[in-house]
Amino acid sequence: MKLAFSTLGVPSMPIQDVLELARTHGYHGVELRAHPEEPVHTGLGAAARAEVAGRFKEADVEVLGVAGYARVAAPGADEPVLDEIRELLALARDLGAPYVRVFPGGSPDDSTEPDPGDLAAADEIAARRLGTAAEYGADAGVRILLETHDSHRTGAAAARVLGPVGHRHAGALWDVMHTWLGGEQIADSYAALAPFLGYVQVKDIASADDTTPRALGTGVLPLAECVELLTRNGYDGWLCWEYEKRWYEEAAPLPELLGQGRELLTRLMTESA
């Protein structure tokens, strides 16, 4: 497995500094949060995109993916959502990134699922949009990944959407925290997501009631079980540490934790082999 971290953990950090962190601490790739407050976003022109891609290539660090905020199950018209995804796909293509992250967003409150009566409608909306967007992804050579999050936080919920889509350019991003918060066992999450899996986001938290990010291995999430299961099933993709510093100012700075995090993940992989 290859290791990456998300720039959500180093808000607004210049790209060259991000690359120095990756190289210093032994990470193979970086997931780029695509937001106007970050150095990389869909508003960048062609020259700026080429410069970012060149810096990554020079540093021998991969752009794992572009983490966007399109919400494929949100109510409303399809076209604005599809336009947003097209912009993200173009950015990923220009940066040489294989993946774009999207959210479900089928509930107005990220902490709750829609009412049971609304689930089928949210599933249908998301599948329809992803089916169309996957064609755009195929043209760009970029795979769209639906993250286990908000209204579809479990593997089973994400699979309900991705199964009907049936397109290789629409897949899943497994956020281990959200499937755990959704009450799903690691083995069940993997079983549901395996046919669609793009890559895996790892993190750690204090408890279900306190999701302040912590150093890997110091919280309650079943990271060892997750890595062991992935290894046993021959997974050789990415583990990406998504440290949500942007949303938790009181959390420790990510740079001082990156070395310990790599050591832990490497040890877990070695012990699982």
N, C-alpha and C positions, 0 to 999 in steps of 0.2 A: 504494500500500500504506500501511496505517496502522501506527504503531509503539506497542508496549506493553512493559512489563517485569513480571516476576513478583515477588511479595512474598517468594518463596523467597530472594531476594537481600538482603532487608532484614528479617531474622527479628524478629518481635514488634514491629515498628515501628508506632506508632499511625497510624490511617488518615489523620488530618489531615496528618501529616508525609509519608506516602506521596503524598498528593495534591499537596502542595507540591513534592515532587521531580518528579512528572510534569509539573506546570505549568512549573516552572523550566527543565526540560531538554527540553521540547517533545515529550513522549510523549502520545499520544492516549488511551491506555487502560492498565489495570492488570489483570493476572491475579492473583486472590486465592487464595493457598494456604489451603485450608480444613482447619485442624488446631486442636485445643484450645489449643495454645500460641500461636496467632495471635489477633489481635483479631476476626477473622471466622471463624466455624465454625458447624456445624449446631446447636450448642446455644444459639445466640442466640435471644432472644425476638422477638416481632413488633415491639415498639417499637425495639429496638436495630437490627433489620434496616432498619426505615424510616429511622432516623437515618443509617445508613451509605449507603443509597441516596440520601438527600437531600444528603449531603455530596458525593457524586460528581456529582450533578446540578448543584449550586451551583458546583462547580469546573470544570464542563464537561469532565469526564474520564469515559470509559466504563469500566464493569466488563466487561472482555473475557470473563472466564470464572471459574468456580469450580474450582480444581484439587483434586480429591478423591483418595482413596487406595483406593477400591473396586477389587478385583482380580477381573475378570470370568471369568478362566480358572482360578482357584484351585480345587483340589479341595474337596469338601465340599458341603453343602446349598446350594441356590439362594437360599432365602428371606433369610438374613442379608445376602447380597450385594445382593439386590434392595432390601431395606429400606434399606441404606446409600445406594444410588443414589437411592431416592425422597427421602431426606432432603437429599441434595445438590441434586437437582432443585428441591425446594421452596425451598432457600436461594437458588439461582440465580434462580428466578422472582421471589422477593421483592426481590432486589437489581437486577433488570432485566438480568441477564447472559444472553447467548444460548447459552453453552456450559457443559458440565460435563466435566471431564477424569476418565477412569478409566484404570487400568492393566490389562494382561493378567494378570500374576502367575501364569502357568502353571507356573513352576518355583520350588522352595523357595529357590534361589540366584539372585538377580537378575542375576548375571554369566553365567549359563549358560542355554542352551535345554534343554527337556526332551529325554529320549532320543527318538530317532525314533519308537519305538513308542508314545510318549505324546503326540506332536504332534497326531494326529488327534483323540484324546480331548479335549485342551486346546482345540482349535479348536471342537469340537462344544459343549463346555460354554460357552465364551465366546459363540458365536453364539446359543445358546439363551437365555442370560441377556440379551444385548443386544437380541434380538428382543422379549423381554418388556418390558425397560426402555425401549425406544424408544417403546412405546405410552404409558408414563408420561410420557416426554419430550414427546410430541405434546400430551398434555393440559396440560402445564405451559408449552408454548411454548419449550422448551429442547432443544438438540441435545446428545446424549452423544457425546463424542469419545474413541476408543480411542487412547492414545498409543503410538507406536512405542517400546517399552521392554521390558526384561527378557526374558521368554520369547518375545516377538513384536517384536523390536527393528527388523526390516527392514520396508520397505513391502510386500514380497511376503507376509510373515507376517501383517501386519495385514489385507491384502486377502483372505487366505484365510478370515478370520473375517467381515469385513464384506460380502463378496460374497454369501454365503448369507443374511445378515440381510436385505438388500434393503429397508431402511427409511430414509427421508430424515432421520429423527431419530437415526440412528446413523451416525457418521462417524469420521474419522481426525484425529488431531493429530500432525503430522510433527515429531518431535524430530530435528533434523539430526545431532546428535552420535550418537545411537543407531543410525540407519541407516548412518552412516559406520563406526562401530565394528563393525557387523554385516557389513562388507565389501561393502556395496551402493553402486554408483555413483549420484551425484545424479540423473542422468537416469532411471535404473531406478527409484529411489525415487519420483520424481515420477510416472512412468508408472503405477506400481502404485497410488499414493495419490490421484491426480487425481480419479477418480470419487467419492471419499469425503471430500475434503479440507475440513476446517473451518478450521484456521489452522496456522501454522508457528512452531515454537520454534527460535530461533537461540541460539548460544553459541560459546565458543571454549575450547580446552584446549591444553596443552603437547604432548601426544602420546597415543597409544593406551594407553600404560602410566601416564600421569600425567594424570588428568582433573580436576586442580585448575582451577577456573575462572580464565580470563584475560580481559583487556580484549578486546573484539571486534577482530579483525584482527591480533592478536598471537600467535595460535596456529596450529594445523595444519588446522582445519576449512575446507572449501571454501565459504566464505560468498559470495564473489564469483560463483562458478559457480552457486550456489543462487539468488541474487537475479537473476542474468541469465536463468536458465532460467524462473523464475517470471514475470519481466517479459515474456519472449518469448511465453509462453503466456497472457498477459492476466490473470494473477492480480492481484486488487485487494483482497485480504483483509489479514489481520493478520500482522505479524512481531512475535513476542514474545520478548524477551531473557530467557531463564531462566538466571540467574546463581546457581549452587548454593552460595551463601555459607553457608547453614544447615548443610551437610555438610562444609564446609572452612573452619574458623575462621581458618586462616592466610592465606586469600585476601584480597586488598585489598578495602576497603569499596566496595560498589557505588555509593553516591552520588557518589563522586569520579570514577567512570568513565562515568556516564550521558550526560554531554554529548558525550564523545568517541564513545561508541557510537552515539548518534543521528546525529552528523555522518558517521560511516562508513557507516551504513545508507542515509542520504540520498544520499551520494555514489555508492554502488553502484547505487542505483535510478536516479539521474540518468544515470550512465554506461551503464546497460543500456537506457535508453529509446530 
